[in-house]
């Protein structure tokens, strides 16, 4: 597996670029769309903690590489996603820390981001496996991961603290290198079956 280096990826009007301090205002606006920090099963930062969130993500390199998700046409920040738990010795990474402004959910944005990150992981970095994980009560996230074609590995019981102080079970998924060609074809087919619409502007209801 090659070392992960800062890189910009783009497809279908969505650009992933390394998360940096200058994304703070845009990321704050994305989190505010839906007041996502109030969701119990995610780790979206409160508006006054966005800068801290970005700096922590940068400090976690090389075990985590965070991206800002950008609408390429307008330059608007739509959310963020990351490679994390990077294990070069076994050619494994995970994709997570993913969240988007509410108006972008159930759009082509997540499928596009996953296709970009998975393709880069398998086809460029040479990963043997890409993992994904989510809260046991985040059923929307589990459904989205399963729609990608990832296989459920199991559940880590009593695994991590939530923001409200309760302890979550973590549902683990993965995709192997051998499974990737079929999943890549499936994701490209899904994107081809739906029009790639412009992301709604800030303040536009879902």
N, C-alpha and C positions, 0 to 999 in steps of 0.2 A: 504494500500500500504506500502510495506517495504521501508526502507530508501535505497537510492542508495549508494553503497560502491564501491571503486575501484575494478575492476574485469577484467580479461582477458578472451576473448571469441574467439573460433576458429572453423572454418568449411571450407571445400573445399580448404585448403591451404591458407586461409585468416585469419589473426589474428588481433583482436582488443585489444589493450592494452592502459592503461591510458596515455594520452598525457603528455610528460615530456620534460624538457630542452634538454635531450640527443637526442631527435628526430629532433632537429632544422635543422641539415645539411640535413637529409633525406627529411624533409618536404620542405626545400628550393629547393632541386632537383626536387621534385614532382611538385612544383609550376612552376618551370622553364620549365618543359616539357609542352609546349603549351603556355608559358608566360600567365598563367591563370589570373594574376592580371590585365591584360588589358581588361578582360571581364567586361562589364558594369553591368551585372545583377548578379554578384557574389561578395563575399567579401574575395577573396583569397589575402593573404598578399604579398606585394612586397618582393623581396629577402632580403633586408636589414631590414625588419620589422618582420621576422619570429619569432625571439626570443620574441619580444613584443607580438606577437599574442599568443604564447604559454603561456606566463606568465599571460596575460589577461584571457585566458581560465581557467587557474588554479585558479585565483583569483575569478572567478565567481561561484565556488563551494559554496553552494550546489545547486544553481539554474541551473548550467550547469556542465555536466561531459563530457569532451572531450576525444576522443580516437584517437590514431594513427592507421591508417590502414596499416597493414604490410603483405608483401608476406612472408609466414611462411618459405618457402624453402630457400630463400636468405637473409631474414631479411631486405629487402628493404622497405623503407617507400613509400607507394603509395598515401597517402592522409590523410584525417581526417574526422571524423564525431562526432556528439555529441548527448547526451540527453540534452535538455534545457527546460526552462520554466517549471521546475519541481514543481508540485503543490500537495504535499502529502495529503493535506486536502480534495482534490476531486479525488485523485488517478489518476492524469493525468500527462503525460510528452509529450514532443514533440521531434522529431528527426530532426536534421538540422545541420547547419554549415558544410555541407557535400560537399567535392570536392575531385577529384582524378586527378592524372597525366593524361594527354591527352591520352597516350597509353592504359590506363586502362578503358577508357570510352567505352560504348557499349560492355563490357565484362561481365563475371559472377560476377565481383567484387561488384558492387552496389547491385545486388539481394542478394548476400551472406551476405553483411553487414546488409541490411535491415532485412533479415530473422533472423540473430543473435540478432539484437537489439530489434526487435518486440517480438521474442520468450522470451528473457530475461525480457522485460517489462511486458508482459502478464502472462507468466508461472512462473516466479520467483518473480518479484516485486509485482505482483497482481494488475497491473494497470487496471482501468476501461476503459480508452481511451488513445490512442496515437495520437497526432496531427503532422501534417507536414505542412510547409508553404513555399512559394516561391514567387519570383518577378513576377508580372503580365506579363512581357515581357520575362521571362525565360520559353519559351514554351517547351524546351527539358526537363526541370525539371518537369513541369506540366505533360507532357506525361509519364515520368518515374513514378511519384507518382500515376497517374491514372492506369498505368499497374500493380501496386502493388495490386490494388483493393480498395484503399482508396476512400472515398466519399468526394465530394467537398462541403464544408460548406458554402462558400461564399467568398466575396472579401472585405477586409478592405481598404477603399479608403483613399488616401493621408496619408499613414501609417508610412513610414520609409524613412530615407535619404539613397540615393545611394552614392557611393564613388565619383561620379562626381557632387554632390550637388543637383541633381534633387530628387524629392520625388516620391517614388514608391507606387503603390497599391500592397497589399499583398494578394495572393490567399491562402485560408486556406482549409486544408483537414483533415480528421480524420478517424481512425479505432476504433471501439468499441470492447469490450471484446467478445460480442456475434458474431461479424463478424470474429474474429481472426481465429477460426478453419478452416473455408473455405479458408481464405486468406493464412494461413500457408500451407494448402494442395496445393494450387495453386502455391505458391513460390517453394515448394519442387518439384512439377511436372515440373515447368519451368527449374529448375536446372538439373533435371534428363534427360530432353530432349536435353540438349546440353552438349558436352564434357567439362569437367572442365580443361581448358588448363592452362599451365604455363603462368604467367603474363610476357609479353615481357620485356626484360632487358632495362635498361636506354639507351636512344639513339636509340632505335628501333622505326622506323616509324610505324604509325597506319596502 
